[in-house]
Amino acid sequence: MNGPVILDRRSVLAGAGALIVSFSLRGASAQEQKPGQGPELPGSLAKFPYLDSWIRIDADGRITAFTGKAELGQGFRTAFQQIAAEQLDVAFEAVKMITADTKLTANEGYTSGSHSMQDSGTAILHAAAQARGLLVAEAARRLELPAETLRTENAAVVAPDGRRLGYGELVAADILHVQAQPTSPLKDPQNFKVMGQPVPRVDIPAKVTGGAAYVQDMRLPGMVHARVVRPPSYGAELVELDAAAVEKMPGVIRIVRDGNFLAVVAEKEFLAVKAMHALAAAAKWRESARLPNQNDLPNVLTKLPSQDFAIFSRNDSSVTGTRTIEATYTRPYQSHGSIGPSCAVAQFADGAMTVWTHTQGVYPDRQAIAEMLGMPQPSVRLIHVEGSGCYGHNGADDAAADAALIARALPGRPVRVQWMREQEHGWEPYGPAMVTRLSASLDAGGKIADWNFAVWSNTHSMRPGGAGALLAAQHMAKSFAVPAPKPLPLPEGGGDRNAIPIYNFPNAHVMHHFIAAMPLRISAMRALGAYHNVFSLESFMDELADLAGADPVEFRLKHLDDQRGRAVVEKAAEEFGWSRDRKAPPNRGHGFAFARYKNLAAYCAIASEVEVDRETGRARLVRAVAAVDAGQVVNPDGITNQIEGAIVQSASWTLYESVAFDDTRITSIDWQTYPILRFNAVPDSIKVHIINRPGQPFLGSGETGQGPAAASLANAIAHATGKRLRDLPISRKKIKDAIDA
Amino acid sequence: MITLKVNGQDHQVDADPDTPLLYVLRNDLELNAAKFGCGLGQCGSCTVIVDGKAVQSCVTPLVLLAGKQVTTLEGLGTLAAPAPIQRAFIEEQAAQCGYCIAGMMMRAQALLMRNPKPTDAQIRAELEPNLCRCGTHMRILRAVHRAARLMDTADAASDRSVR
C-alpha cells in the first residue's frame, strides 16, 4: 500500500448522485442500517444498503461475500459464490462465503419462500457489480485514465498499457463502505463465465468424505451431551418426578427441570440417551385428550371458527356457464421428516450465549431465545451451521432453544442437544391440514366461464420470533404463550398461496377461510398452502378438461395468457412426448400440471407417467418431465437438483404421508408409523428442462415443483384408473378401494 | 476397555458393551460420516461396513464387534485421494443436504464389493433400507452406477482428478 488515499467519492461515482458515507456504523451490526432516500434498491440491499454488508475486500486481496440466508442443502452457497465471482471478475475459488450469523451478516429474516436467490442473490449481484465499478473508478483516478479504458480480470484492474492494480491495493479507505445505488454496472449475460455454469457444489466433497459438515458434527472442547424428556402429548403437565436414581448414574452431570421442561446432561452421549429413558420412566404426566378426530378432519377444520377473506373477484356477466361441477380436496397434516433429528450446540460464557443452530432464521430465533432467557439480544449470538434438510420449520429452532436453556444452567460448558427420532416426529410443527372446495362452469364452447375456489387453512408460519413459538419457552414454569397466529399477507400468502388462479377466467372468486385454532402444532412446510392449492386447482383443471372433452394441456393453454407460463407448459409437453390421445401402456396413465409459484416466482410444468397395480392399488411414478423458468439461471445443476428433489419429495407426500394421532397423542413417531418413499418407488427417470432468461430477475426454484408434481401425479393416477381421488395422500388403499368400487 | 478395529486400526474404547457402535464412531473416534438418523435401524444414515457387510451402526452394540473389521466412509478415501465411490458422488453431485449420503455410500460400497456390476434393479433393492428426504434418489442411483464403472476401470486409482 502507498499510504492513505483520500477519496473523493463524488468523483468515484460521478453522476451517480449523492453518496452517504458513514464510518460511524463501521463495526456495528449490519442490522442497524438505515436505507437512504430515493428509489428502492434491489433485493435485500433495500434493507441493508451498504456494499460491505455483502462484499468485503481486504488489503491483502481476500474477498468475502456475505449472506444472511442459511444453506439448507439447496446449494445457494455455491450459487452466491458464482454471482459474486462473476460480477467482481474474479475466479470462483477467490470468493469466500459467510452465511447467516448474527454477528457477521445482515438480518435477512428467514431462509424461506424460495426467496434466497431473489433477496440475497440479487443483493450480492448488485453489490458485487457496484464494488467492481468503484474499484475501476478508483483505478482510473490513480492511473489518471478514463474508466472506460480499463478492464478487470482476475481480481485486478488492468490498463491498456498493461499496468495492473490489484483489488487489494484499491480498497483503501473503506471504499466499499458506501450505500448502494439503485442501478448497477452489471455484466452482460453474454459474457458470463461463472454464472450460468453447473459449478460443482462447494459443500459436497466434505459431505462425501466424512468432513465436519453439520451442526451434529461439532465437537467443542469440554462439550457435554444433553437430551430432553419431552411431554408425552400437547399440554401434558409434569406432576411427579423421582429423579434421584438418574442423578446418581455415573457420568450424569445435571438434571435440568423448569416447569414442564425436563432435560438431562451427561459426559457422554449414549449415557445421556440412557439417562433420558430412565428419567422419562421416572416422570408422571397429566395428559388431556385435546386432539380432533383424525378420521373426520375435513369436517373438524371447516367447522372451526374462521376469518373469511374474499381475496380475488373478477366478474364478466357477459359470459355464463352451462355445465357446472364441484369438488372438495383435502390434505392431512404432514411431517417435514428431516432425516437427521434437530440438533444444536450452545455455550453460556461471561454473560453471553452462543448458539450454533440449523435454524432458518438466526435473527428471529435470536430474538425468541433472548426473550426466553430474559437476556438482551446483543448478548445472544446465533450462528447457522448446516443440519439435515428441513424443508421448512422443523425442530431446528426448538432444539436451539433447548440447548440455550440447558447451557445457561452449566456456564462455560458447551452443550450439545440432539433430538431423538420420536421427538422430531412427535413435536415438529407440521405442514397444516387443508380443505379446498371448488366449483366451475363451462360455457358452450368448452371454456371455463366461472370459477369458485375456497380454502380452509391455519396459518403457515408459527416461526419465532416471540419466545412463545419455542417449545422450551412454552414448557418452562414461567411459560410464554404461543403467539396469536396471523394469516400471511398476499400476494405471497400462506394458506391462500396460489389459491388465486393464474389462468384467465372471465368470472372468478376466491375465498380464504383462515382458521386461527390450531389443533396440532403447525408451521411452514415447503411451498406452504401452494402444495395443496395447486394440487386442487390443477386436479380440477383436469376434471374440467374431461368435462369439456379437451386435452388437458390444450385446455390449460386455452386459459393461459402468461407467455412464460405457456413456454414451460409447451416445453414440458413436448419433451414428455405428450400426445392428444394420451395413449399410455396398460395400467399406466399420463398426467400434467402447471403453476407459477406464488403467481410471482418460478414457473414449473410437470408431465408424469404413473403405473398402477390394479391388484394392490400401488401407484408408482415411472417418469416425470419438468420444464422450469426461474429467471436468470445461476447454476443450472442446482435448479435441476431442486426440481428433481421436489418431484420425488412431493410424490412421497402425495402417495404416502399423513400424520397420525389419537385423541391425546401423536402416534406417527418414526419411519414405521410415518412411512415415506423408498427406493422401490423411485421413478425410472426424471428430466428437467430449464428455460434460461438471461438478464431477468432470479425467481428462486426451491418450492416451485411441489404443487405441480402432486397434481401431475394425481392426474396421471386418474388417467390410469379412471377414478378421481381428491383426498391426500392418494394411498394404495384409496386407489384399491376406488378401483374395486 | 474394548478393542475395536476401525478402518484398519485398533482402538481402545472406554465404553459400555451395550453402547451402539454409532456413538463410539462419532464421539470416541471422532468420525463424522456415520450419522444419527433414527436410532431404530429404520433409515440407514448410520450405515457402515462390518466384515464386508452393510450394518446399521445405531442398533449394533459394541459387544458384537469383537474381532471384526469396521469400515466407515472415512476409511474408503479422503478429500485429497477420494475412493471411486466418493469420486462418483462428487461427479454426479449426488447430494442435497447430504445427511443420508454417507450411509447410502456405505451400503452401495458393500454391494459393489460383492457384486461389481450390479443391475439398476439390484442397486435399488440394495438401497431399500436407506431413506433420503431431499429426493436425491435419481442422483444416488447414477452415482452408484458411476462408481461401479470407476471401480471397473483399470486406471481408476491413478486418475484422481475430481472436477
Contacts between the chains, C-beta under 8 A, distances in Angstrom:
chain1	res1	chain2	res2	distance
A	72	B	97	6.7
A	73	B	95	7.5
A	73	B	96	4.3
A	73	B	97	2.9
A	73	B	98	6.5
A	73	B	99	7.9
A	73	B	134	6.1
A	74	B	96	7.0
A	75	B	96	7.3
A	198	B	93	7.9
A	200	B	90	6.8
A	200	B	93	6.1
A	200	B	163	6.2
A	201	B	93	6.1
A	201	B	95	7.3
A	203	B	95	8.0
A	203	B	98	7.1
A	204	B	89	7.3
A	204	B	90	5.7
A	204	B	93	6.4
A	204	B	95	5.2
A	204	B	98	6.7
A	205	B	79	5.7
A	205	B	82	7.8
A	205	B	90	5.9
A	205	B	162	7.5
A	206	B	79	7.1
A	207	B	95	5.6
A	207	B	98	3.7
A	207	B	101	6.0
A	207	B	102	7.5
A	208	B	73	7.3
A	208	B	82	7.5
A	208	B	86	4.9
A	208	B	89	4.6
A	208	B	90	6.1
A	208	B	95	7.0
A	208	B	98	7.5
A	208	B	101	6.1
A	208	B	102	7.2
A	208	B	105	6.6
A	209	B	33	7.8
A	209	B	73	7.0
A	209	B	74	7.2
A	209	B	77	6.7
A	209	B	78	5.9
A	209	B	79	4.9
A	209	B	82	6.3
A	209	B	86	5.8
A	210	B	31	6.2
A	210	B	32	5.0
A	210	B	33	3.7
A	210	B	72	6.8
A	210	B	73	4.9
A	210	B	74	3.9
A	210	B	102	6.9
A	211	B	32	6.5
A	211	B	79	6.8
A	212	B	32	5.4
A	213	B	32	7.0
A	213	B	98	6.7
A	214	B	32	7.9
A	214	B	35	7.8
A	214	B	99	6.7
A	216	B	35	6.7
A	216	B	36	6.9
A	217	B	32	4.4
A	219	B	27	7.9
A	219	B	30	6.3
A	268	B	15	7.6
A	268	B	23	7.6
A	268	B	27	6.6
A	269	B	23	5.3
A	269	B	26	7.6
A	269	B	27	5.4
A	270	B	15	7.4
A	270	B	16	7.6
A	270	B	19	4.9
A	270	B	20	6.7
A	270	B	23	4.3
A	273	B	39	7.7
A	337	B	133	5.7
A	338	B	99	7.8
A	338	B	133	6.4
A	339	B	35	7.9
A	339	B	37	5.1
A	339	B	43	6.0
A	339	B	45	5.7
A	339	B	97	7.8
A	339	B	99	5.0
A	339	B	100	5.0
A	339	B	131	6.0
A	339	B	132	7.1
A	339	B	133	4.9
A	340	B	35	5.9
A	340	B	36	6.8
A	340	B	37	5.9
A	340	B	45	6.8
A	340	B	99	4.5
A	341	B	36	7.1
A	341	B	37	7.6
A	386	B	97	7.2
A	387	B	97	7.7
A	387	B	99	7.6
A	388	B	35	7.9
A	388	B	37	8.0
A	388	B	97	5.6
A	388	B	99	3.8
A	388	B	133	7.6
A	389	B	96	6.0
A	389	B	97	3.3
A	389	B	99	6.6
A	389	B	133	5.7
A	389	B	134	4.8
A	391	B	133	7.3
A	418	B	36	6.5
A	420	B	39	6.5
A	421	B	37	7.2
A	421	B	38	4.1
A	421	B	39	5.8
A	421	B	40	6.1
A	421	B	42	7.7
A	637	B	93	5.8
A	641	B	93	6.6
A	641	B	96	6.1
A	641	B	136	7.4
A	641	B	139	7.2
A	642	B	96	7.9
A	644	B	135	6.4
A	644	B	136	7.5
A	644	B	138	5.5
A	644	B	139	7.2
A	645	B	96	5.5
A	645	B	134	4.8
A	645	B	135	3.6
A	645	B	136	6.1
A	646	B	135	6.8
A	647	B	135	6.8
A	648	B	135	3.0
A	648	B	136	7.8
A	648	B	137	5.6
A	648	B	138	7.3
A	649	B	133	6.9
A	649	B	134	6.9
A	649	B	135	4.2
A	652	B	135	7.5
A	670	B	38	6.2
A	670	B	40	5.8
A	670	B	42	6.0
A	671	B	38	6.2
A	671	B	40	7.6
A	671	B	42	4.1
A	671	B	43	5.8
A	671	B	131	6.4
A	672	B	40	8.0
A	672	B	42	6.3
A	676	B	131	6.4
A	676	B	133	6.9
A	677	B	135	8.0
A	677	B	137	8.0
A	678	B	128	5.7
A	678	B	131	6.8
A	679	B	124	4.6
A	679	B	125	7.6
A	679	B	127	4.6
A	679	B	128	5.0
A	679	B	130	7.5
A	679	B	137	6.5
A	680	B	124	6.6
A	680	B	125	7.6
A	680	B	128	5.9
A	682	B	124	6.6
A	682	B	137	4.3
A	682	B	138	7.0
A	682	B	141	7.1
A	683	B	138	7.2
A	685	B	138	7.5
A	686	B	138	5.3
